[in-house]
Structures are given as C-alpha cells and as structure tokens.
Amino acid sequence: MPTLSRRALLWQMAALGLAPHASPLRAAKPKTPSDPFTLGVASGAPSPDGFVLWTRLAPRPAEPGGGLDPVPLSVRWEVASDERFTKIEAKGTAFAVPAEGHSVHVEVDRLASARGYYYRFLHGDAVSPVGRTRTSPAANEKAARLRFGVASCQHYEQGFFGALRHAAESDLDLFVHLGDYIYESSWGARRDRRHAAPEPYTVDDYRIRHALYKSDAGLRAAHAAMPWLFTWDDHEVDNDYAGARSEWKEPEAWFLERRMNAYRAWWEHLPVRRTSYPLGGHARIFGRHAFGTLATFHVLDDRQYRDPQPCPRPGRGGSRMIASKDCADLGDASRTLLGEPQESWLFDGLAQSKASWNLLAQQTLVAQFDRDYRKGNEQIWTDGWDGYPAARARLLAHLGTAKPRNPLFLGGDVHSFWATELSTNAWDPKAPAVATELVAGSVTAESGFPAGMAASALASHPHVKLCDGERNGYLRVDLTPARAEARFLAVVDKFDAATKVETLGAFAIEDGRAALEKT
C-alpha cells in the first residue's frame, strides 16, 4: 500500500499552514521518548475492506502539547493477520502534526472482508501496544452473527471503567459508544479519582481531559480489543447544550468557539474518519455502518442540530423537569431533535434498508416516561425525546409506515438500564409496537433516580419491560438473522477496577416481532 497519498499529504500540509507548492513536508527526526504511546491504540468505523486506526503521541499527556515540541513527527503503522506480525497485510507512514494534537488517523483499505487483524504503530524505537480489529462483512454477505457492546456516560471521578475491561474480555465484534465519553464537570457523592483540572474551555483543556480518561486501563483495553462506533452527547462539550445554546445561555459566538475546541479534541482522540473532522465550527458524525445483510447501524447526532429544550428556566438554557400541560412549546410540531436534514436522511435510509436488523444508535431514552405517574399531571424531563414529542411522533409514525425490518433503538444518557416497546400511543397497551428499545446503564456516572422510581415506572408504564437506575454497567447484544438477544450487564463495584459483572436482565427479540421476551 502507498505510504501516503498525494491527497492526504496535501491535507496534512494544509493543517500545518503550508502551501501546496511549498517544500515537501519533512517530519522532524524523532527524539524517541520512553513511551510516546501512553494513550494506547484504537480502531473504528469498520468497512468491508478496512477500518480507521488511531493513536496519539503524548509522552506527558497531562501537559499542553502532550510533552512534545510543536513539530510534525512520522509514525509507521502495520496491519497483520497474525499477532506476531509475520504476515504483514498493509503498512505505511503517517504524520502526527501539532495542529491535530499529534494524533494519528489511518484509514486502511484493500483488506479482506469479515476478517480479524492485528495492528500496531512505531515511532523511532518505540512500539505501541498491539490492537485487534476486524473488517465488516461485504455488502451482500449473509453474516451469521454479530456480537456487540453498548455503553455511555463514563465519569472518571465516579469510578473505574471496569465495565469496559469486562467488555474487552468478552469476544465482541464491535463496541458502540453513545456519548458522554468524557465529562467536562466535576460532581458526585463519591469521587475516588479527580480531574485535577478546572472545567475545560480551550482545545488544550479538552485534550488534557480526554488524555486523562485514556489513562484508565479498562478503557484502553476495550479500545485495543475491537473496533468502535461513536456518537457524542452533551458532556463532551457542556452539560445540556443544544445546538448553539449553552446550559447557561452564554453569548453564542463565545460558546461556539468552545464547542469547536471540544469537537476538535473529540476527533483527535477517537478512531473516526477524516470526514468527521470539524470544519467551520461543525462536524458531521451521523452515518450508516452496514454489516452485510445482517445489520445496519444508523448512528445519530441529537446534539448539534436540535432546537433548544422547551420552557427553560428564566435566563437559562438546558433542561428541567416540567409539567407537560404547563409548556405550550411541547405542542410545536416544527420542533426537532435531529434537525430536518438528518431526519430526512434517517427516514430515507430506513425506508430503503434491506438489512435484517436496523439499529438506531442514538443518545437517550426514546420511550415516554412520566416521572410523576399521576394521570393528568405528566412530569417530563426536557433534554430527552420527551422534550421533543412531535419529533418522536414523526419518527415512530415513519417506522409504522415504511416498515423497515426489525428497528431496534440503542440508547444511553439516562444513567439507567431500560428495555421498552415503542408504539405511536405508549399509554394504550393494545397499540401495536413499531420498534423495540434497549438502553445501556452508565459505565460509572451516578443515577439521579429517587428510590422506588424504577418499580413505579414498571408498574405504571405498560411499554416498559425493564428499568433499573441503581446499577452501572453496559449492554451486550447478540444478533442472528432470526433473533436478537440482549443482556444487561451490571458491575458489582464500580470503584474496583477488577470488578465482577452480573446479569441484571436478559431479553430476546424475534425477527419480525417488535416485542421483548424475557429470557
């Protein structure tokens, strides 16, 4: 394979502020630090002939610049079919440039489909940890199975990422992260670890925060064990932000600069494609990822394009608990969570999909949830789909009309485990379900559930089949053409990095039936 395409070279030169006609880009002769690969390695966005490989050179990641001089550095990479790298399938050289935090993103192609591979990076005399990854099945390939994990909401201060360590040991084909990969703020009743830095605002602030999270061994192990897919939520930037509006309704131009800094650091620290690089203050991260004829993941972004939350506190942005009858904005049919272009893209993709399973990977709980449980006095939280009922109604109506095969929502954000059946009328037990929903509990972030709320939700919401707001963990799903099997996995002690994991609940979904069967 070529070491660097002309197009990629020009892009790297532009990142350095070099004109295309300038002297060829030359990386500085590396002064190899003892370990430039402190943040580990990762892979993502698998395709039938390749994937994205990632690392970042940062010998001292807690410092601005990661402890490196602001010069470009060359990094070699290798992909092999065996762990000892005796059968090299692809290799090349990439440039780690200071404008991108000395991160490396290699988009490998021309490999065999549905195959496992090993990869590593080399800089000077230093060799990175070895990662495992795999390509997806070819477009028309009838894959027999897919096993993947789902997680969100990993707060560094509120526990170790033992759930992710367990996932790394669970022979998964893929991992799907649904946001709150970092937290910008410090909070929680018990904090055994500390951010050791104030809330981030600059790109260096966010780089240091991402690097701190990568110091968790469980997270590094999970990244090295399998390819990942990503979307983001609010805490990668600022709690409860909505489009260009911050939680505290700061000046829009100021907040958009902060958001751009956060988006840049997010891209620099994850194995995502160049097409998701932030440009002009925006980054397109929604997209489709197919796994043969078995499954298509429709990965959504419900932060960047949404309307502000309805009926905020005076002078504020962000969410709140409200009585739905007291908020006229909830009835506005034009309000959107995804934005019209993304919503149209999703509707078209679902209508045209030929996959056996259509997995909608998005941030939060889709099912209606009345937090007061008193008929006629519905209390809702406005940051999730309950705050955008017209947008949810459009989506569920489209599922009922277009009838894509086996639509299954994957969610996070709410720091609790859920399994629900979704219909166009949640309060009518006879209304036919059009989709099912599985929500992973948080990796570590505290739950805000009052005692007894989960039991009340199960008793008063006919569409809710599982609700647990007291445990942390992740979700594992096994797909075959005939069946999806979901297992909700809860850690025993999130403050123990080597914690054991227990099954909180398990459900099956049969092909062609939008119903959850407890197993």
C-alpha positions as CSV (number, residue, x, y, z in Angstrom):
1,M,0.0,0.0,0.0
2,P,1.2,3.6,-0.6
3,T,2.7,5.2,2.5
4,L,0.8,8.4,2.0
5,S,-1.5,9.5,-0.8
6,R,-1.0,12.9,-2.5
7,R,-4.4,14.0,-1.3
8,A,-3.6,13.0,2.3
9,L,-0.2,14.8,2.0
10,L,-1.8,18.0,0.9
11,W,-4.3,17.8,3.7
12,Q,-1.5,17.4,6.3
13,M,0.3,20.3,4.7
14,A,-2.8,22.4,5.0
15,A,-3.0,21.5,8.6
16,L,0.5,22.9,9.1
17,G,-0.3,26.0,7.2
18,L,1.9,25.1,4.3
19,A,1.0,25.9,0.7
20,P,0.8,23.0,-1.8
21,H,3.8,24.4,-3.8
22,A,6.0,24.6,-0.7
23,S,8.9,22.3,0.1
24,P,7.8,18.7,0.7
25,L,6.7,18.0,4.3
26,R,9.5,16.6,6.4
27,A,8.9,15.2,9.8
28,A,11.3,16.0,12.5
29,K,13.9,13.4,13.4
30,P,12.3,11.7,16.3
31,K,13.8,12.0,19.7
32,T,12.1,8.9,21.0
33,P,10.7,9.4,24.5
34,S,10.5,6.3,26.7
35,D,6.8,5.8,25.8
36,P,5.1,8.1,23.3
37,F,2.1,5.7,23.2
38,T,0.7,6.4,26.7
39,L,-2.8,6.7,25.4
40,G,-2.9,3.4,23.8
41,V,-4.3,2.4,20.4
42,A,-7.8,2.1,18.9
43,S,-9.7,1.2,15.8
44,G,-13.1,2.1,14.5
45,A,-15.6,2.7,11.6
46,P,-15.1,-0.8,10.1
47,S,-15.9,-1.3,6.4
48,P,-15.8,-4.4,4.2
49,D,-12.2,-3.6,3.2
50,G,-10.8,-1.7,6.1
51,F,-11.1,0.5,9.2
52,V,-9.6,3.5,10.9
53,L,-6.6,3.1,13.1
54,W,-5.8,5.6,15.8
55,T,-3.1,6.6,18.3
56,R,-1.7,9.8,19.7
57,L,1.9,10.6,20.5
58,A,1.8,12.0,24.1
59,P,4.7,11.1,26.4
60,R,3.4,13.5,29.0
61,P,-0.3,13.7,28.3
62,A,-1.2,15.9,31.3
63,E,0.8,18.8,29.7
64,P,-0.2,21.1,26.8
65,G,1.1,19.6,23.7
66,G,1.4,16.2,25.3
67,G,5.1,16.8,26.2
68,L,6.2,17.2,22.5
69,D,7.7,20.0,20.6
70,P,5.3,21.6,18.0
71,V,6.8,19.9,15.0
72,P,5.4,17.1,12.8
73,L,6.5,13.6,13.6
74,S,6.4,10.5,11.4
75,V,4.7,7.3,12.7
76,R,4.9,4.0,11.0
77,W,1.9,1.6,11.1
78,E,1.4,-2.1,10.4
79,V,-1.6,-4.4,9.9
80,A,-1.0,-8.1,10.1
81,S,-3.1,-11.3,10.0
82,D,-1.2,-12.7,13.0
83,E,-0.3,-11.4,16.4
84,R,3.4,-11.8,15.8
85,F,3.3,-9.7,12.7
86,T,4.9,-12.3,10.5
87,K,2.2,-11.8,7.8
88,I,2.0,-8.1,7.1
89,E,-1.1,-7.2,5.1
90,A,-0.7,-3.4,5.0
91,K,1.8,-0.8,6.2
92,G,2.7,2.8,5.8
93,T,3.7,6.1,7.3
94,A,1.5,8.8,8.7
95,F,2.3,12.3,10.0
96,A,1.4,13.3,13.6
97,V,1.1,17.1,13.4
98,P,0.8,19.5,16.3
99,A,-2.4,21.1,14.8
100,E,-4.1,17.8,15.5
101,G,-2.6,17.2,18.9
102,H,0.0,14.8,17.3
103,S,-2.9,12.3,16.8
104,V,-2.7,9.7,14.0
105,H,-5.7,8.6,12.0
106,V,-5.0,6.0,9.3
107,E,-7.8,4.9,7.0
108,V,-6.8,1.4,5.9
109,D,-8.4,-0.2,2.9
110,R,-8.0,-3.0,0.4
111,L,-8.2,-5.7,3.0
112,A,-10.4,-8.9,3.0
113,S,-13.9,-8.6,4.4
114,A,-15.2,-10.2,7.6
115,R,-11.6,-10.8,8.8
116,G,-9.8,-10.2,12.0
117,Y,-6.5,-8.3,12.0
118,Y,-3.8,-7.1,14.4
119,Y,-2.2,-3.6,14.2
120,R,0.5,-1.5,15.8
121,F,2.3,1.8,15.5
122,L,6.1,2.5,15.6
123,H,7.8,5.8,16.3
124,G,11.6,5.8,16.4
125,D,12.5,2.8,18.5
126,A,9.2,2.8,20.4
127,V,6.4,0.2,19.6
128,S,2.8,0.7,20.6
129,P,0.6,-1.9,22.2
130,V,-0.9,-4.3,19.7
131,G,-4.6,-3.8,18.9
132,R,-7.1,-6.3,17.5
133,T,-9.8,-5.2,14.9
134,R,-11.8,-6.6,12.1
135,T,-13.4,-5.7,8.8
136,S,-17.2,-5.9,8.4
137,P,-18.9,-8.4,6.0
138,A,-19.3,-7.4,2.4
139,A,-22.5,-5.7,1.3
140,N,-24.3,-8.8,0.1
141,E,-22.7,-11.2,2.6
142,K,-25.2,-13.1,4.8
143,A,-23.4,-12.9,8.1
144,A,-24.4,-15.5,10.6
145,R,-23.9,-13.4,13.7
146,L,-22.8,-10.2,15.3
147,R,-22.0,-9.6,18.9
148,F,-21.6,-6.0,20.1
149,G,-21.4,-4.0,23.3
150,V,-23.1,-0.6,24.0
151,A,-22.2,1.9,26.7
152,S,-22.2,5.6,27.6
153,C,-21.6,8.0,30.4
154,Q,-18.2,7.2,31.8
155,H,-17.4,9.7,34.5
156,Y,-13.7,9.4,35.5
157,E,-14.2,10.7,39.0
158,Q,-17.1,8.4,39.8
159,G,-15.4,5.0,39.4
160,F,-13.1,2.8,37.3
161,F,-14.2,1.7,33.9
162,G,-14.4,-2.0,34.9
163,A,-17.4,-2.5,32.7
164,L,-15.2,-1.7,29.7
165,R,-12.5,-4.0,31.0
166,H,-15.1,-6.8,31.1
167,A,-16.2,-5.9,27.5
168,A,-12.6,-6.2,26.4
169,E,-12.6,-9.8,27.6
170,S,-16.0,-10.7,26.1
171,D,-15.1,-11.6,22.5
172,L,-17.1,-8.8,21.0
173,D,-17.0,-8.0,17.3
174,L,-17.8,-4.3,17.8
175,F,-18.4,-1.7,20.5
176,V,-20.9,1.2,20.2
177,H,-20.3,4.3,22.4
178,L,-23.3,6.6,22.7
179,G,-21.8,9.7,24.2
180,D,-20.5,11.3,27.4
181,Y,-17.1,9.8,26.6
182,I,-15.7,12.5,28.9
183,Y,-17.3,14.8,31.5
184,E,-16.4,18.4,31.5
185,S,-17.7,19.0,35.0
186,S,-17.0,17.5,38.5
187,W,-19.8,16.2,40.6
188,G,-20.9,13.2,42.5
189,A,-21.4,11.9,46.1
190,R,-18.3,9.8,46.0
191,R,-15.3,10.7,43.8
192,D,-12.3,8.3,44.3
193,R,-10.4,9.9,41.4
194,R,-10.1,13.6,40.4
195,H,-10.0,15.5,37.2
196,A,-7.2,17.6,38.8
197,A,-8.1,20.5,36.4
198,P,-10.9,23.0,36.1
199,E,-13.7,22.8,33.6
200,P,-12.2,22.7,30.0
201,Y,-12.7,25.6,27.5
202,T,-9.6,25.6,25.2
203,V,-8.6,22.9,22.9
204,D,-5.6,22.1,25.2
205,D,-8.0,21.8,28.1
206,Y,-10.1,19.3,26.3
207,R,-7.1,17.4,25.0
208,I,-5.9,17.0,28.6
209,R,-9.3,15.9,29.8
210,H,-9.5,13.2,27.0
211,A,-6.0,12.1,27.8
212,L,-6.9,11.7,31.5
213,Y,-9.8,9.4,30.6
214,K,-7.5,7.4,28.4
215,S,-5.3,6.7,31.5
216,D,-8.0,4.2,32.6
217,A,-6.6,0.8,31.8
218,G,-10.1,-0.7,31.2
219,L,-10.9,1.9,28.5
220,R,-7.5,1.4,26.8
221,A,-8.1,-2.4,26.9
222,A,-11.6,-2.1,25.3
223,H,-10.2,0.1,22.6
224,A,-7.4,-2.3,21.8
225,A,-9.8,-5.3,21.7
226,M,-12.2,-4.4,18.9
227,P,-13.4,-1.7,16.5
228,W,-15.8,1.0,17.8
229,L,-18.6,3.2,16.5
230,F,-19.3,6.6,18.2
231,T,-21.7,9.4,18.6
232,W,-21.4,12.1,21.2
233,D,-23.7,13.7,23.8
234,D,-23.6,16.9,25.8
235,H,-20.7,16.3,28.3
236,E,-18.1,16.1,25.5
237,V,-18.7,19.9,25.4
238,D,-21.0,21.3,28.1
239,N,-23.9,19.9,30.0
240,D,-27.3,20.1,28.3
241,Y,-26.1,22.2,25.4
242,A,-28.5,22.3,22.4
243,G,-27.0,23.3,19.1
244,A,-25.5,26.8,19.6
245,R,-27.1,27.4,23.0
246,S,-25.2,26.5,26.2
247,E,-26.7,25.5,29.5
248,W,-26.1,29.0,30.9
249,K,-27.1,30.8,27.7
250,E,-23.7,32.4,27.3
251,P,-23.1,34.6,24.2
252,E,-23.5,32.4,21.1
253,A,-20.2,33.3,19.4
254,W,-18.2,32.5,22.6
255,F,-20.0,29.2,23.1
256,L,-19.5,28.1,19.5
257,E,-15.7,28.7,19.9
258,R,-15.8,26.5,23.0
259,R,-17.8,23.9,21.1
260,M,-15.3,23.9,18.3
261,N,-12.4,23.3,20.7
262,A,-14.3,20.4,22.2
263,Y,-15.2,18.9,18.8
264,R,-11.5,19.1,17.7
265,A,-10.3,17.3,20.8
266,W,-13.1,14.6,20.4
267,W,-11.9,13.9,16.9
268,E,-8.3,13.9,17.8
269,H,-8.8,11.2,20.5
270,L,-11.1,8.7,18.7
271,P,-10.7,6.4,15.7
272,V,-13.2,8.3,13.5
273,R,-12.9,9.1,9.8
274,R,-11.5,12.3,8.2
275,T,-15.0,13.2,7.0
276,S,-15.9,13.9,10.7
277,Y,-13.2,16.4,11.2
278,P,-14.6,19.7,12.5
279,L,-14.8,22.4,9.8
280,G,-16.3,25.8,10.2
281,G,-17.4,25.1,13.7
282,H,-19.4,21.9,12.7
283,A,-18.7,18.2,12.4
284,R,-20.8,15.6,10.7
285,I,-20.7,12.5,12.7
286,F,-24.0,10.8,11.8
287,G,-23.7,8.0,9.3
288,R,-24.5,4.4,8.4
289,H,-22.4,1.4,9.0
290,A,-23.5,-1.9,7.4
291,F,-22.6,-5.4,8.5
292,G,-23.5,-7.4,5.4
293,T,-27.2,-8.1,5.1
294,L,-27.5,-8.8,8.8
295,A,-27.4,-5.3,10.3
296,T,-27.2,-1.6,9.6
297,F,-26.3,0.9,12.3
298,H,-27.9,4.3,11.7
299,V,-25.7,6.4,14.1
300,L,-27.4,9.7,15.0
301,D,-26.3,13.1,16.4
302,D,-29.0,14.6,18.6
303,R,-27.0,17.5,20.0
304,Q,-25.6,19.6,17.1
305,Y,-28.8,20.2,15.2
306,R,-31.6,20.2,17.9
307,D,-33.9,23.0,18.9
308,P,-33.3,24.3,22.4
309,Q,-35.1,22.5,25.2
310,P,-38.6,23.7,25.7
311,C,-39.7,26.0,28.6
312,P,-36.3,26.5,30.2
313,R,-35.7,28.4,33.5
314,P,-35.8,32.2,33.0
315,G,-32.5,33.4,31.5
316,R,-31.1,29.9,31.2
317,G,-30.7,27.2,28.6
318,G,-30.6,23.5,29.3
319,S,-33.2,21.0,30.7
320,R,-35.6,20.9,33.6
321,M,-38.5,18.9,34.9
322,I,-41.8,20.3,33.8
323,A,-45.5,19.5,33.9
324,S,-46.3,18.9,30.2
325,K,-49.6,20.7,30.5
326,D,-47.7,23.9,31.5
327,C,-45.4,24.1,28.5
328,A,-47.1,25.2,25.3
329,D,-43.8,24.7,23.3
330,L,-44.2,21.0,23.6
331,G,-47.1,21.1,21.1
332,D,-45.0,22.9,18.5
333,A,-45.0,20.4,15.6
334,S,-41.9,22.1,14.0
335,R,-39.6,21.3,16.9
336,T,-36.8,18.9,16.1
337,L,-34.2,16.8,17.9
338,L,-32.2,15.7,14.9
339,G,-32.6,18.7,12.5
340,E,-34.5,18.4,9.3
341,P,-31.6,17.3,7.0
342,Q,-30.6,14.5,9.4
343,E,-34.2,13.5,10.0
344,S,-34.8,13.2,6.2
345,W,-31.5,11.3,5.8
346,L,-32.7,8.8,8.5
347,F,-36.2,8.4,7.1
348,D,-34.8,7.7,3.6
349,G,-32.2,5.2,4.9
350,L,-34.8,3.3,6.9
351,A,-37.2,3.2,4.0
352,Q,-34.5,1.8,1.7
353,S,-32.8,-0.5,4.1
354,K,-32.6,-4.2,3.2
355,A,-30.9,-5.2,6.5
356,S,-32.4,-7.9,8.7
357,W,-31.8,-5.5,11.7
358,N,-31.9,-1.7,11.7
359,L,-30.1,-0.4,14.7
360,L,-30.7,3.2,15.6
361,A,-27.7,4.2,17.7
362,Q,-28.6,7.5,19.5
363,Q,-28.1,9.1,22.8
364,T,-31.0,8.8,25.1
365,L,-34.3,7.2,26.1
366,V,-37.0,7.2,23.3
367,A,-39.9,5.8,25.4
368,Q,-42.3,8.1,27.1
369,F,-41.6,8.4,30.8
370,D,-43.9,10.2,33.2
371,R,-41.8,10.9,36.3
372,D,-44.8,11.8,38.4
373,Y,-47.1,8.9,37.5
374,R,-50.3,10.9,38.3
375,K,-52.7,10.9,35.4
376,G,-53.3,14.4,34.1
377,N,-50.2,15.8,35.7
378,E,-47.5,14.3,33.5
379,Q,-44.0,15.3,34.6
380,I,-41.2,15.1,32.0
381,W,-37.5,15.8,31.6
382,T,-37.0,18.1,28.6
383,D,-33.5,17.1,27.5
384,G,-34.5,13.7,26.0
385,W,-37.1,12.7,23.5
386,D,-39.9,13.6,26.0
387,G,-39.0,17.2,25.4
388,Y,-39.4,16.7,21.6
389,P,-42.7,14.8,21.3
390,A,-43.5,15.9,17.8
391,A,-40.1,14.7,16.6
392,R,-40.6,11.4,18.3
393,A,-44.1,11.0,16.8
394,R,-42.8,11.7,13.3
395,L,-40.1,9.0,13.7
396,L,-42.3,6.4,15.2
397,A,-45.0,7.1,12.6
398,H,-42.4,6.7,9.8
399,L,-41.4,3.3,11.3
400,G,-45.0,2.2,11.2
401,T,-45.4,3.4,7.5
402,A,-42.0,2.5,6.0
403,K,-41.8,-0.8,8.0
404,P,-38.1,-1.3,7.9
405,R,-37.2,-4.7,9.2
406,N,-36.6,-5.0,12.9
407,P,-36.0,-1.4,14.0
408,L,-34.1,-1.5,17.4
409,F,-33.2,1.7,19.2
410,L,-30.0,1.7,21.3
411,G,-29.7,4.4,23.9
412,G,-27.8,5.7,26.9
413,D,-27.5,9.1,28.7
414,V,-30.1,8.5,31.5
415,H,-27.7,6.6,33.8
416,S,-30.1,3.6,34.0
417,F,-31.0,0.4,32.2
418,W,-34.2,0.2,30.1
419,A,-36.0,-2.2,27.8
420,T,-39.1,-0.9,26.2
421,E,-41.6,-1.5,23.4
422,L,-42.3,1.6,21.3
423,S,-45.6,2.4,19.7
424,T,-47.3,5.6,18.5
425,N,-49.5,5.5,21.6
426,A,-47.4,4.5,24.6
427,W,-50.3,4.6,27.1
428,D,-52.5,2.2,25.1
429,P,-51.5,-1.4,25.9
430,K,-53.3,-2.5,22.7
431,A,-51.4,-0.2,20.4
432,P,-49.1,-2.3,18.2
433,A,-45.4,-1.8,18.8
434,V,-43.3,-0.5,15.9
435,A,-39.9,-0.9,17.4
436,T,-38.0,-2.1,20.5
437,E,-35.5,-0.2,22.6
438,L,-32.5,-1.2,24.7
439,V,-30.8,1.5,26.9
440,A,-27.4,0.8,28.5
441,G,-26.8,2.0,32.0
442,S,-23.9,4.3,32.6
443,V,-20.4,3.0,32.9
444,T,-19.8,5.0,36.1
445,A,-22.0,8.1,36.2
446,E,-24.3,8.4,39.2
447,S,-28.0,7.8,38.7
448,G,-30.5,10.6,39.6
449,F,-33.3,8.1,40.2
450,P,-35.1,8.5,43.5
451,A,-35.6,5.3,45.5
452,G,-38.6,3.4,44.2
453,M,-38.8,5.2,40.8
454,A,-37.8,2.1,38.8
455,A,-40.5,0.0,40.4
456,S,-43.1,2.7,39.8
457,A,-42.1,3.0,36.2
458,L,-42.5,-0.7,35.7
459,A,-45.9,-0.7,37.4
460,S,-47.4,2.3,35.6
461,H,-45.8,2.2,32.1
462,P,-47.1,-0.7,30.1
463,H,-44.4,-0.3,27.4
464,V,-41.5,-0.5,29.9
465,K,-40.2,-4.1,30.5
466,L,-37.1,-3.3,32.4
467,C,-35.9,-0.3,34.4
468,D,-33.0,-0.1,36.8
469,G,-31.5,3.1,38.0
470,E,-29.3,1.8,40.8
471,R,-26.6,-0.1,38.9
472,N,-23.8,0.7,36.4
473,G,-22.5,-1.3,33.5
474,Y,-23.1,-1.9,29.8
475,L,-25.3,-3.8,27.3
476,R,-24.3,-6.8,25.2
477,V,-26.3,-7.8,22.1
478,D,-26.0,-11.0,20.0
479,L,-27.6,-10.8,16.6
480,T,-28.5,-13.5,14.2
481,P,-30.9,-13.2,11.2
482,A,-33.6,-14.9,13.3
483,R,-33.1,-13.3,16.8
484,A,-31.6,-10.6,18.9
485,E,-30.5,-11.5,22.4
486,A,-29.8,-8.6,24.8
487,R,-28.0,-9.0,28.1
488,F,-27.9,-6.1,30.6
489,L,-24.6,-6.4,32.5
490,A,-24.1,-4.6,35.8
491,V,-20.8,-4.2,37.7
492,V,-20.6,-5.4,41.3
493,D,-18.5,-2.5,42.4
494,K,-17.6,0.4,40.1
495,F,-14.9,1.6,42.4
496,D,-13.0,-1.7,41.9
497,A,-11.1,-1.7,38.6
498,A,-11.2,-5.5,38.6
499,T,-14.9,-5.8,39.5
500,K,-17.0,-8.7,38.6
501,V,-20.1,-8.3,36.4
502,E,-23.6,-9.7,36.9
503,T,-26.5,-10.2,34.6
504,L,-29.2,-7.7,35.5
505,G,-31.7,-8.9,32.9
506,A,-31.9,-10.6,29.6
507,F,-34.4,-10.3,26.7
508,A,-34.9,-11.8,23.2
509,I,-36.4,-10.1,20.2
510,E,-37.6,-12.4,17.4
511,D,-37.3,-11.5,13.8
512,G,-40.5,-9.7,12.6
513,R,-41.8,-9.1,16.1
514,A,-41.4,-5.7,17.9
515,A,-41.7,-7.4,21.3
516,L,-39.4,-8.2,24.2
517,E,-39.4,-11.7,25.6
518,K,-37.7,-12.1,29.0
519,T,-35.1,-14.9,29.0
